[in-house]
Amino acid sequence: MSAVPVSSGGSVSVAGPAPLSSTDIGAVRKLEDAIASVVRGKPEAIRAAIITLLSRGHLLIEDIPGVGKTTLARALAAALGGTFRRIQFTSDLLPSDIVGVSVYDQHGKVFELRRGPIFANVVLADEINRTTPRTQSALLEAMSEGQVSIDDTTHTLEAPFLVLATQNPAEHYGTYPLPESQMDRFLLRIAIGYPNKLVERELLRERAGGDPVTRLAPVVDLATVRALQDAVETIRFEDALLDYAMVIVEETRRHPAISVGVSTRGALAWYRAAQAAALAAGRDFVIPDDVKLLAVPCLAHRLVLAQAHDSLGRQRADSERLITEITHRVAIPV
């Protein structure tokens, strides 16, 4: 499973912006605690979802069915008081089923927009690799620009906007691999995995009383989330850490086992994710752990390997191994 920072490690003395307010830090803690009350024993996945939200990014979860992917998306939407829509991707799904369509009103003599499920704060794109590339591409504009175009008219999506997509790495039949351009739009790729035995036992007892997500009340509002997203851009990123990150990015572009390395969009996403991780940890500056621990979930899915793979699981394992090897080779700045 890809690691993401759960707690800060080490300390540095940095002269920079004023410390984050207790309100900012408290809002992040409330989000984490609320989601953790439903998604039990998975702090790394919860932190990854929050980092993605604060970074204005999108999250890809590659895992088997039934480990909590849908619950994580629903809990995140409920905790921030936003709207949630689920799209079940199938081979016959059309782009208009996602973004919506204009319908002519004979009485008013005008076209009316019937909005698709993409118009929500948190969108669960379930089994995204089960639909055709044409339908998959309907998400590209929404994920990269925060808007959709319907009949030559552009419609802005309400912020915050997050796509949480899932795909099953163990299945091959009836699936369409995501193109590199779309993989590059996901800020992080993670796996959730099975809970440990004790947590799973408690889940079995608790779920007998109904779905806990339905009882989850909002702990922040959308305006607070937008303010936190703005605050991420003020987090200090030292030049030495930036040089460290760029060496790793360059190594992915000349590694013999990698056909296409990390793009500039990927490097920018890594930079922004590290800033969000620092804010989530209650700091106004990035430390080496923020950068290094996010290397695998932020960079591995952006690689195109020189050797073709017959399964998503093997491709993910090899790409994560290569990023790990590169980060271990590059010295961390002191």
N, C-alpha and C positions, 0 to 999 in steps of 0.2 A: 504494500500500500504506500502511496506517495506520502511523504512526511510534510507537514506544514507546521510553522511555529506555533506552539501552544503557550509558551512562556518565554520571557526575554532571558538571554544568557549573556553574562559579562556586563561591563559598564564602561562608558567612555565619557570624557568631559567634552562637551560641545557647546560652543557659544552660538546661539541661533534664536529662532523665534521664541516667544513667550511660551511657557509650559501649557500643555493642553488643559482646558478647564475641567473641573470635576464633573461638570454636566456632560461633557463629551465622553469622558471615560465611563461615567455612570450609565450612559445610554448604551454603550457597547456591552457593558457587563449585563445589563438588563436583557438585551437581546440574547446573549449567550445563555444566561440562566433559563430564560423562557424556553428556548429551543431545546436545551439540555433536559428539561423536565419531561420532554416527549421523546426526543431522540437520545436514548440512554446509552452511556458508555462509549460515545463517539466524539470526543472533544476535537480531534483533528478534523473530522468532516465538518463539524459546526464552525470551527474557526476558518476553514477554507471557504465555506459559504458566506461568512461575514466579510472576509477579506475581499471576496469577489463582489459582494454588494457595495462595499465602501469604495472599491476601485472602479465602479461603473462597468464591471465586466460581466462575463457569463461563465457558467460552470458546466463541465462535462463529467459525468459519472459513468465509468465503465465498470459494470458489476453484474452479477447474476440477479435474477428477480427475487424480491422478497426480503431485502436486507435494509430497507428503510429509505430508499431514494425519494419516493413520493411523499413519505412522512416528513422528510427534511424540507422539501419544497413547501408543503402545506404549512408546516410549523413556522418557517421563515416568513411567509406571507401573513400569517395570523399574528405573529409577534410584532411586525412593523405596521400592522393595521392597514395593509394594502390588499388589492384585489388579486385573486389567484385563478388561473385557468389552466386546464390540462388538455393537451392535444395528443391523442393516440395516433402515432404515425403508422400508416398502412400503405400497401402498394398502390391503392386506388385513391389516396388522398391528393387533392388538388391545391395549387397555391391559393386559390380563392377561399378554400376551407380554412386557411390560416389567417390571411390578412383581411378578408371580407370582400364584399362586392357591392356595386351600385345598382339599385333597383329603381326602375321608372315608376313613379306614382302617377297613375292616370288622372286622379282627382286634382292633385296639385300641379300637374304638368311639369314636375321636376324629378331629378334623380335623387334618391335618398341612399345614404351610405348605411349598409348593414355591416357593422363592425365584426371582424373575426376575433377569435380567442387571443390573437397577438396583442390586443388592446387590454393589457393587464400589467400590474406591477411585477408579479412573479408568474412566469409561464413555464410549465413543465412540458418539455418536448419529449414524450415517452417513446423509447425505442426509435430514435431519430433515424437510424440507419435502415429502417424497414420501408422507407418511402423512396421514390425516385429522385435522382439529382435535381430535376426541374423543380420539384416541390421543396426539396431541401434548400435550394437557392432562394426561395421566398423569404427565408429567415435572414439572409445575408444583410440586406439593407437595414432591417430592424436591429440586428445585433451590432452593426458597425456605426450606424448613423442615428439610431433612436427614432426612426421614422419609417413609414411605409408609403408606397406609391400605388394608388388605385385609380385607374382611368385617367392617368396624367395629372392627378391631384395628389399632393404630398400631405400626409397626415402625421403630425408629431405624436409620439407616444409619451404618456405621462411618466415623469421621473419620480422615484427610481424605477428602472426597468431592468429585469434580470431574466435571462433564459437559463433554466436548469435542464440540460438535456441528458438523456440516459441511453446507453446501448449495452447489449449483452455480448461480452467478448467470446462467449462459448458457442454462439450460434453463427452459422454461415449461410444456410439456405434461406433464400428470400430476402437477403439483406443487400444494401448498396453502401460500400465504404464511403465515408465522408471525404470530399475532396480537400486537398491541402488548404485551399483558400478559406474553407469553412472551419477547418480545425484551427487555423490561425486566429479565428475570431473568439475562441474560447480562452479566457484568461488562465484558468486552471483545469487540469484533468486529474481526478482522484478516483479511488475505489473506497468503498465503505467497509466491506467485509462483514463476516459474522460477528455478533457480539460475543463476549465471553460467557461462560456457562452460568455464572451467578446473575449477570445482567439479564440474560435471556430468560432465566427462571422467573425473575421479578416481572419481566415484560408479560409473560404468560399469565401471571396472576392479575396484573393491572388491566390488561386488555379485556379481561372477562367482564369488566364493568363498562365497556364501551370504548369509543374512539377518543383518546385524550386530546387530540388536536381540536376537536369541536368545543372543548372547554377552555382553550387557550385564549386569553384576552390580550389585546395589544398592549405592549409595554413602552412603545415609542410611537411617534406619529411620522408621517411622510416628510414633513418639513424638517424634523430633526435628522432624518436619514440624509436628506439633501444637504443639510449643513455639515454633516460628518463627511460626506463625499467631497465637499469643497475644502474641508480642513485637511484632507489627505494631501492635497496639492501643496500645502505649506510645510510638510514634513521635510526636515533637513536630510539631504543625501550627500555625504562627503565625497570629494573628488577621488580619494583613494579607493573608496568602495565602488565608485563608478568605473574606475580603471580596472578593478578586479572583475566586475561584471562583463566589461567589454572584452577582456582577455578570454573569458569562457565562451562568449558569443563567437569570437573569431575562431576559437578552437573547433567549434561545431561546424564551421564552414570549410575547414581544411582537413577534417578527420577522414581517413580513407574508407571507413565503414559507413560514412554519412554522405548521401548524394546531394541533399539540400539541407543546409544548416539553418540556424535560427534567423528569421527575418528581422528587419528593423522594427516592424510592428510587434514582433515577439519580444525584442529587447525593451521597447517602451512599456509593454505589458508587465514585464518582470520588474522594471523600475517602479511602476505604479503599485504593483502588488507588494513590493517591499515597503513602500511608504504606508500602505494600508495596514500591513502587519505591525509596523511600529506604532501606528495610532491605536490599533486594537490591543496592543500591549501597554498602552498608556504612556508612550514616549513621543516626543516631538522630533526625534532623530532616528535614522536607520542605523542598525548595528550589523556586523557581519553575519550573525545568525539569521537575520531577516532575509538577507540575500541568498545565503547558501541553502537554507532549508526550503526555500521556494524554488530552487533551480529545477528539481525534477518535476513537480506538478505544473510548473509554468512553462518549461522549455521542451520536455521530452516529446509531447504530442505534436510539436511543430517540426520535428525532424522527418526527413524522407530518407530512409535507409537505402544503402546501395544494394543490399540483398533483399529480394522479395520474400514476404512471409505469407503463410497460408491461413493465419488466424490473427484476430485482433489481440488475443492474449499474448501470443509470442512476440508480436510486433511491439506491444507496450513494454514487455519485459526487457527486450533488447534495447529499445530507445531509452528507457530509464537507466539501464545498466551503463550505457554510454555516457549519459549526462553525469552519472555518479562518478565514473572513472575520470572524466574531465575535471570535475570540481575538486576531486581529491588531488589531482596533479597541480592545480593552480594554487599558489600560496595565498592564504588569507591575509589581507593587509593588517598591520599592527597599528 
